[in-house]
Amino acid sequence: MSTIQESLLQKISSTASYGASVSTAAGGVLTENDWVLISGIGLAVLTCVINWGYRAAQNRRDKERHELQTKLLQQQIDEYKR
């Protein structure tokens, strides 16, 4: 194995080791109830963001529909005046 491969392998194993250590420490600090609370808050925020996106899209569609209906009515009024 070349020195570059060995160096890369050491960096990867070191990073994986530190990551496992941090996740284990975080798991030990928080209780199961804490994790459920954090998950619940995260899901509530995610739901809010998704709902906001759908409402924004619905508002755009409603605005476009209103503009088209207004045009149609204006055309009908113009035809009636002739």
Phi, psi and omega per residue, in radians:
M1 nan 2.419 -3.116
S2 -1.382 2.894 -3.120
T3 -1.182 -0.535 3.115
I4 -1.166 -0.757 3.135
Q5 -1.154 -0.709 3.123
E6 -1.123 -0.731 3.132
S7 -1.113 -0.758 3.118
L8 -1.113 -0.743 3.133
L9 -1.108 -0.675 3.110
Q10 -1.160 -0.711 3.130
K11 -1.126 -0.745 -3.131
I12 -1.134 -0.806 -3.118
S13 -1.177 -0.621 3.102
S14 -1.146 -0.784 3.128
T15 -1.104 -0.760 3.120
A16 -1.101 -0.691 3.139
S17 -1.133 -0.793 3.118
Y18 -1.144 -0.687 3.115
G19 -1.089 -0.767 3.117
A20 -1.126 -0.672 3.124
S21 -1.131 -0.781 -3.139
V22 -1.133 -0.773 -3.133
S23 -1.157 -0.623 3.089
T24 -1.172 -0.724 3.116
A25 -1.139 -0.731 3.122
A26 -1.131 -0.687 3.107
G27 -1.124 -0.569 3.132
G28 -1.354 -0.488 -3.099
V29 -1.334 -0.684 -3.074
L30 -1.706 2.406 3.091
T31 -1.432 3.039 3.131
E32 -1.086 -0.678 3.116
N33 -1.117 -0.643 3.098
D34 -1.104 -0.769 3.133
W35 -1.109 -0.694 3.114
V36 -1.141 -0.716 3.112
L37 -1.098 -0.815 3.137
I38 -1.093 -0.750 3.113
S39 -1.101 -0.738 3.129
G40 -1.090 -0.757 3.111
I41 -1.126 -0.757 3.121
G42 -1.067 -0.754 3.122
L43 -1.166 -0.638 3.103
A44 -1.119 -0.742 3.113
V45 -1.141 -0.754 3.121
L46 -1.070 -0.747 3.104
T47 -1.082 -0.720 3.124
C48 -1.097 -0.762 -3.123
V49 -1.149 -0.768 3.124
I50 -1.111 -0.767 3.120
N51 -1.083 -0.710 3.113
W52 -1.065 -0.732 3.127
G53 -1.113 -0.770 3.123
Y54 -1.155 -0.668 3.114
R55 -1.148 -0.681 3.109
A56 -1.109 -0.727 3.112
A57 -1.146 -0.710 3.120
Q58 -1.129 -0.700 3.112
N59 -1.101 -0.689 3.089
R60 -1.097 -0.773 3.121
R61 -1.122 -0.732 3.121
D62 -1.107 -0.695 3.129
K63 -1.134 -0.749 3.128
E64 -1.128 -0.744 3.119
R65 -1.086 -0.721 3.120
H66 -1.090 -0.760 3.133
E67 -1.108 -0.714 3.126
L68 -1.170 -0.703 3.102
Q69 -1.143 -0.675 3.105
T70 -1.111 -0.746 3.094
K71 -1.061 -0.805 -3.125
L72 -1.068 -0.800 3.121
L73 -1.104 -0.686 3.125
Q74 -1.124 -0.692 3.085
Q75 -1.116 -0.710 3.120
Q76 -1.138 -0.689 3.108
I77 -1.138 -0.746 3.138
D78 -1.089 -0.715 3.104
E79 -1.150 -0.660 -3.120
Y80 -1.171 -0.609 -3.107
K81 -1.245 -0.386 -3.087
R82 -1.257 nan nan
